[in-house]
Amino acid sequence: MPNALSSVAVFCGSRFGNNPVYREAAEATGRGLAEAGFRLIYGGGKVGLMGVVADAALAAGGVVSGIIPHFLQTREVMHAGVEDLTVTDSMHSRKQKMFAEAEAFLVLPGGLGTFDETFEIITWRQLRLHDKPILIVDAGGWARSLIATIDTAIADGFADASARALFEHVPDVATALARLATLPRPVHTGDAALL
Ligand SMILES: Nc1ncnc2c1ncn2[C@@H]1O[C@H](COP(=O)(O)O)[C@@H](O)[C@H]1O
């Protein structure tokens, strides 16, 4: 496809979680993105599922860009194996740069930071600040409560039913990778200065 996606940001946990399925999903994602020729944009750390995704992408010969705020370099163990590492002055500038560099977003199991990143990128799309695809991978059923929260907001009249179309909810990594391969580069890529 001439206008195919080239870069994908992955949001996921800085811990491993307590189900081996999460780690397997992270490995399959890093490897699959690399094999498909997507540049991986991620949080720049070596901890938890973040580190697993980056290591798997590097092992498969992929291009990896890490973006980490200065104050997290030690806590999230900045990944020494990632050549294209950017250290930002704040969490906010990390988010802006990840947003600017990515043409699509893939969400894997994670905790509160992952929830924050996921809701933020969905709400930026709701505000029509961009039209980049967002895929939530429900590995091991971890995303059920996140999706239920959105459905509750719709049922309670706090979000429009069209909010469900702001993201795609897919059952596994293979489905996400197959979907990414069919998606064109977004037209409305947004302006990071507005965020
Ligand atoms: N408030 C936050 N905004 C963006 N990113 C955040 C925030 N808090 C934590 N993070 C990052 O998210 C990933 C994953 O965190 P988990 O809590 O393990 O899901 C990590 O890089 C945090 O720095």
PDBQT file of the ligand as one rigid body, heavy atoms in Angstrom, charges set to zero:
ROOT
HETATM    1  N1  LIG A 201       0.123  10.591  33.904  1.00  0.00    +0.000 N 
HETATM    2  C1  LIG A 201       0.796   9.893  32.979  1.00  0.00    +0.000 A 
HETATM    3  N2  LIG A 201       0.757  10.281  31.695  1.00  0.00    +0.000 NA
HETATM    4  C2  LIG A 201       1.412   9.587  30.757  1.00  0.00    +0.000 A 
HETATM    5  N3  LIG A 201       2.137   8.513  30.991  1.00  0.00    +0.000 NA
HETATM    6  C3  LIG A 201       2.187   8.108  32.243  1.00  0.00    +0.000 A 
HETATM    7  C4  LIG A 201       1.524   8.745  33.287  1.00  0.00    +0.000 A 
HETATM    8  N4  LIG A 201       1.767   8.080  34.405  1.00  0.00    +0.000 NA
HETATM    9  C5  LIG A 201       2.570   7.069  34.078  1.00  0.00    +0.000 A 
HETATM   10  N5  LIG A 201       2.820   7.099  32.767  1.00  0.00    +0.000 N 
HETATM   11  C6  LIG A 201       3.644   6.213  31.986  1.00  0.00    +0.000 C 
HETATM   12  O1  LIG A 201       2.884   5.147  31.486  1.00  0.00    +0.000 OA
HETATM   13  C7  LIG A 201       3.724   4.042  31.332  1.00  0.00    +0.000 C 
HETATM   14  C8  LIG A 201       3.021   2.830  31.895  1.00  0.00    +0.000 C 
HETATM   15  O2  LIG A 201       2.680   3.064  33.241  1.00  0.00    +0.000 OA
HETATM   16  P1  LIG A 201       1.873   1.947  34.064  1.00  0.00    +0.000 P 
HETATM   17  O3  LIG A 201       1.353   2.668  35.282  1.00  0.00    +0.000 OA
HETATM   18  O4  LIG A 201       2.850   0.881  34.401  1.00  0.00    +0.000 OA
HETATM   19  O5  LIG A 201       0.758   1.471  33.178  1.00  0.00    +0.000 OA
HETATM   20  C9  LIG A 201       5.031   4.359  32.047  1.00  0.00    +0.000 C 
HETATM   21  O6  LIG A 201       6.018   4.687  31.088  1.00  0.00    +0.000 OA
HETATM   22  C10 LIG A 201       4.712   5.594  32.825  1.00  0.00    +0.000 C 
HETATM   23  O7  LIG A 201       5.815   6.471  32.876  1.00  0.00    +0.000 OA
ENDROOT
TORSDOF 0
